[in-house]
Amino acid sequence: MEAFIIVLTTFGSKEEAQKVTDKLLKARLIACANIIDKVDSFFHWQGKIENEQEAIAILKTQKKHLDELFEWIQTHHSYSVPEILALPIVRGSSDYLAWIKEETS
């Protein structure tokens, strides 16, 4: 299972999340993206506690794409310090994981 990962990243708007994930899909760096709009985010930033509404993208891919995916998001993201977190998929249906592999190979 360590060959598959979920990457989480937040965006300032649903539109930005859609634009970035569309390009990631076309580049075959991800097999799927779920976008959840209007997530309330609370965080420390430049000495203050901030509260913003963001869109979060949940990206499914293979671990072999991780470096390129991180670099791509960092280069094309509007935030100076984007949230990009990779989580291992511990278990998944064999059919779904085979589909991720096929779409990102």
GIKA-V828131 format. One record per residue. RES is the residue in three letters. SS is DSSP state (H for helix, E for strand, L for the rest). OMEGA is omega in degrees with one decimal (NA if undefined). NEAR is the number of other C-alpha atoms within 12 Angstrom. Layout:
# GIKA-V828131
res=RES ss=SS omega=OMEGA near=NEAR
res=RES ss=SS omega=OMEGA near=NEAR
This chain:
# GIKA-V828131
res=MET ss=L omega=-175.5 near=21
res=GLU ss=L omega=179.4 near=17
res=ALA ss=L omega=-175.9 near=23
res=PHE ss=E omega=-178.1 near=33
res=ILE ss=E omega=169.1 near=33
res=ILE ss=E omega=177.5 near=35
res=VAL ss=E omega=177.3 near=35
res=LEU ss=E omega=175.0 near=31
res=THR ss=E omega=179.7 near=39
res=THR ss=E omega=-179.7 near=39
res=PHE ss=E omega=179.0 near=38
res=GLY ss=L omega=179.9 near=30
res=SER ss=L omega=176.0 near=26
res=LYS ss=H omega=-178.9 near=23
res=GLU ss=H omega=177.8 near=21
res=GLU ss=H omega=178.4 near=25
res=ALA ss=H omega=179.2 near=33
res=GLN ss=H omega=-179.1 near=28
res=LYS ss=H omega=-178.9 near=22
res=VAL ss=H omega=-178.2 near=34
res=THR ss=H omega=176.4 near=37
res=ASP ss=H omega=179.3 near=22
res=LYS ss=H omega=177.9 near=22
res=LEU ss=H omega=176.4 near=31
res=LEU ss=H omega=-179.7 near=24
res=LYS ss=H omega=178.1 near=16
res=ALA ss=L omega=-179.3 near=20
res=ARG ss=L omega=175.8 near=26
res=LEU ss=L omega=175.5 near=37
res=ILE ss=L omega=176.2 near=41
res=ALA ss=L omega=-172.6 near=33
res=CYS ss=E omega=173.4 near=32
res=ALA ss=E omega=170.2 near=30
res=ASN ss=E omega=179.6 near=24
res=ILE ss=E omega=177.0 near=29
res=ILE ss=E omega=-176.2 near=24
res=ASP ss=E omega=173.8 near=23
res=LYS ss=E omega=172.8 near=20
res=VAL ss=E omega=176.3 near=20
res=ASP ss=E omega=-179.3 near=18
res=SER ss=E omega=178.0 near=20
res=PHE ss=E omega=-174.5 near=13
res=PHE ss=E omega=171.9 near=15
res=HIS ss=E omega=176.0 near=11
res=TRP ss=E omega=176.8 near=13
res=GLN ss=L omega=173.8 near=8
res=GLY ss=L omega=179.9 near=7
res=LYS ss=E omega=171.1 near=9
res=ILE ss=E omega=-177.0 near=11
res=GLU ss=E omega=175.9 near=13
res=ASN ss=E omega=-178.2 near=15
res=GLU ss=E omega=169.3 near=19
res=GLN ss=E omega=-178.7 near=19
res=GLU ss=E omega=170.5 near=27
res=ALA ss=E omega=178.7 near=29
res=ILE ss=E omega=176.8 near=33
res=ALA ss=E omega=176.6 near=39
res=ILE ss=E omega=-172.5 near=29
res=LEU ss=E omega=177.7 near=43
res=LYS ss=E omega=-176.9 near=40
res=THR ss=E omega=174.5 near=43
res=GLN ss=E omega=-179.3 near=35
res=LYS ss=H omega=-178.2 near=28
res=LYS ss=H omega=179.8 near=20
res=HIS ss=H omega=-170.2 near=29
res=LEU ss=H omega=-177.9 near=29
res=ASP ss=H omega=179.9 near=18
res=GLU ss=H omega=179.0 near=19
res=LEU ss=H omega=177.7 near=36
res=PHE ss=H omega=-178.8 near=28
res=GLU ss=H omega=-178.6 near=16
res=TRP ss=H omega=-179.8 near=21
res=ILE ss=H omega=-179.6 near=35
res=GLN ss=H omega=-178.7 near=22
res=THR ss=H omega=-172.7 near=15
res=HIS ss=H omega=-176.9 near=21
res=HIS ss=L omega=179.8 near=27
res=SER ss=L omega=179.6 near=20
res=TYR ss=L omega=175.3 near=19
res=SER ss=L omega=176.9 near=14
res=VAL ss=L omega=-178.6 near=17
res=PRO ss=L omega=172.2 near=23
res=GLU ss=L omega=175.1 near=25
res=ILE ss=E omega=-177.7 near=27
res=LEU ss=E omega=177.8 near=23
res=ALA ss=E omega=-180.0 near=26
res=LEU ss=E omega=178.5 near=23
res=PRO ss=E omega=170.8 near=21
res=ILE ss=L omega=-176.6 near=23
res=VAL ss=L omega=179.5 near=13
res=ARG ss=L omega=177.1 near=16
res=GLY ss=L omega=178.5 near=19
res=SER ss=L omega=-177.1 near=13
res=SER ss=H omega=178.6 near=13
res=ASP ss=H omega=-179.3 near=11
res=TYR ss=H omega=179.2 near=19
res=LEU ss=H omega=175.8 near=26
res=ALA ss=H omega=177.8 near=19
res=TRP ss=H omega=176.9 near=20
res=ILE ss=H omega=-179.1 near=32
res=LYS ss=H omega=-179.1 near=26
res=GLU ss=H omega=-175.6 near=18
res=GLU ss=H omega=-177.3 near=21
res=THR ss=L omega=179.1 near=29
res=SER ss=L omega=NA near=18
